[in-house]
Structures are given as C-alpha cells and as structure tokens.
Amino acid sequence: MQRTELEEAARTILLGNLRRGVADWNGKEFNFVCPSLTGYPFQWFWDSCFHAIALLHLDQEQAKAEMRTLMSGALPDGFIPHIIFWEMEKQPDFLSRNIVGRTSEFYSATMQPPIIAYTVERIYQATGDEEFRAAALPVLTAFYRWLRLNRDPDNDGLIAVIQPEEAGTDCSPKYDEALGLEELSNQGFIAALSKVYAAYEPMRGDDRRILAADIFHFEDVLVNSIYAMGLRSLARLLAGSDEAAEFEREADKTRDALLSKCWDEEAGAFFDLSGVAETPVKVVSISSLMPLILDDLPRPIVERLVDKWVTSPDHFWTPYPLPSVPASDPKFMPGNPRGFIWRGPSWINTNWFLSHALRRHGYAELADTIVSKSQECIAKSGFREYYHPYTAEGLGARDFGWSSLILDM
C-alpha cells in the first residue's frame, strides 16, 4: 500500500467516524472522531489523542478541533473523563453491552493514559498556533495537577489506576490476580469487574478514598510511562514560565520511581505495583516495555529490554510484532479473544509508541521493521482494532480510528 493510498484510506476512516453537533445537555459544540461507529460511538480520551496525531497528516484544523472538544469536557477540578457522552441518545445501546463507572450520566468517572499534553505539543509544533497553545495550557496544567493530587496519595511520583480500563489494557493477564479472575474469558472478566464497580458505588467521585480502600490499586507501568512523557511535553509547552520547572521535576520524579520501584534487574523487565503495599506483579506484558518511550531511560536498561524481550522470537518478536503479551506467557492468546483483549494480539497504538521510542534510542532498523509489519497488517486486513501477531488477521472493531496512527509511523 503506497503512502497516498494509506492516507486516503485513513482519511475515509477518520472523517467517516467524525461526529459534529451541539450537545443537548450542556449546549457545547462537539467535533471529534469516535473510535468506531458501531462499538465505540462516543469520545474516548486516549483514542481522541491518537486521532488528532494522525489528523496532523491530513487535516490540522480537525486535529485542533479534536483536542478542543476533549478539553472542553474538563471538569472544574481539572479532571478530564475517559468517555464523554456527547450524544446522549446513543447511550442505551452502548450501556446494555458495557459497564461504565459514573458520577454523572454525561461522562465516565474514570481516566485514561494521560497522553494529552504530548498531543497538544505535537499540534503546536506542526501549526505554531499560539492561540491554541494558550487556550490549552490552563486545561493541561489543571489536569496533570489533578492526577498528582488524586492519583498519587503516597506522593512517590507514580499515579494509580482504580480499574483496568483506565490503563487502556483492559483484560491484560497482569490484572488477573488482583481481580480474582475465576474464568479466563470476557464473561469472566466482566463478572470480576462488576464486583469492583459494586464496591466502588458508594465511593465514586472520591478517588483518594477509592485508592485507600485498596480494592484495585495499580501503579501501572504503561500509564506512568505515558504520564512522564506528558509531563515533559507540558514543561516544554510552558517554557519560559515559572510553571515549567514544576512539571520537569514531576517528570524526573516519575522516571526515578519507575526505575527504583518497577524495574526488576533479575527479570530484566518493568513490573506494575499492586495495592497500597506496592507488591510487584511479575507478569511481563507490553507494559513492561513502555518505559522505552522515555528518552532519558538508562542505556543499559534500554539494551536489556531490546535484547531480551523485543527482538526475541520466544517473546515479542512474532511475525507481526509486537504482541500485547509475549508468546512465552502461558496465558498468551493470539487469536480472536471475543472481547477478552490485550492478551496476545498486536496493536497499532503500542507499535506507534515503541517504534518512535526505538528510533530515538538508535534502533532505526528495528523501528522500520515494526512500521512495515504494522503497515502489512493494515494492507491485509484494513484498519482494525488489533491484529493476529502470526497472520496479520484483523480482529475486533472495524474501521478503527487509532490504527490510522500508521500515518505518523
């Protein structure tokens, strides 16, 4: 598939999934790309960030509109929800198939990996739009401060998620023990998650109380790697102001905590921490590689991750890399998981993160291979939610927006 063909195909998906209008419930205009018209008809936080990055290659004004819409959903305390239900009439069908933690009927009470500052920085770099940057900064500073205040109760630099969907890697095997998963299926996952939701019901909206209850408290490596990345972007966007140093310090703190608390020298991998006790969850997944996105990750650790995990056919180097769980894991599920996701298939968004990361660390040829294999997946199967790591078969939702990240790879 040639570049022009790829761009036109991505344009068809992104503009086909475009939603525009005025929300009945708050009178605000919305203008965003939903992940998929069938399965995901609302605005999802990190999906929107990915859509905006892809749109930089197609329609920069639409990229700005995507982020303006997402930021317009920020609450007075700085929180930006995981899902915003701009079109309320579509909720009944969606909610009949999904459980969503809420304190309001208009948005979720949950977050997603905080890549928003990086996305805004990319838009500003591409457009030089000072008005866009100036309008975004108060929203971004309030959001990243909200994360620090509400999701880092022990003030160690690592923010915590309160349920798996907040990390974006919903059914990853690393969560099985914490959830008390009894049946390895999507039905088993939903049953376990329903118990978490029920326990949270009296506490929803008070995240510090929820974290103290220690029901599902994960200092997730993927989330914190993206958090540190976002803090660096925010510091650069604030360059020249007194606030820039604040976010540089926070980024340093998060990086140092990932190294001191999550890096396991013996295993040669990063592990999440579970519970207030911060028990390492010694399950290798795509999250274990995500600190590679940090430019200042120590070189010996970069080389260990690449040599032991990324390039090993026994682990992540499948014919269509990089799978969400290494092939060596007994719970590796490469085929169609029927909703039981992040247990084997390869995803374009993590390939996007890691191909850029590997290139910055000097592994250009390795990055090129990941990009070409990702492009093969799309050429063979279209823009799908995820792909079989051995065959490139497209799985999950069709016409899936964030796979258009291939344009930025």
ABEGO torsion letter per residue (X at the ends): XBAAAAAAAAAAAAAAABBBEBBAAAGBBBBBBBABAAABABBBAAAAAAAAAAAAAABAAAAAAAAAAAAAABBAAGBBBABBBABAAAAAAAAAABBBBBABAABBABBBBBAAAAAAAAAAAAAGBAAAAAAAAAAAAAAAAAAAAAABAAGAGBBBBABAAAAGBAABAAAAAAAGBABBBAAAAAAAAAAAAAAAAAABGBAAAAAAAGABBBBBAAAAAAAAAAAAAAAAAABGBAAAAAAAAAAAAAAAAAAAAABBAAAGBBBBBBEAAGBBBBBBBAAAAAAAABAABBAAAAAAAAAAAAABAABABBABOBBABBAABAABBABBAGGBBGAGBBBAAAAAAAAAAAAAAGBAAAAAAAAAAAAAAAAAAEBBABBBAAAGBBBEBBGBAAAAAAAAX
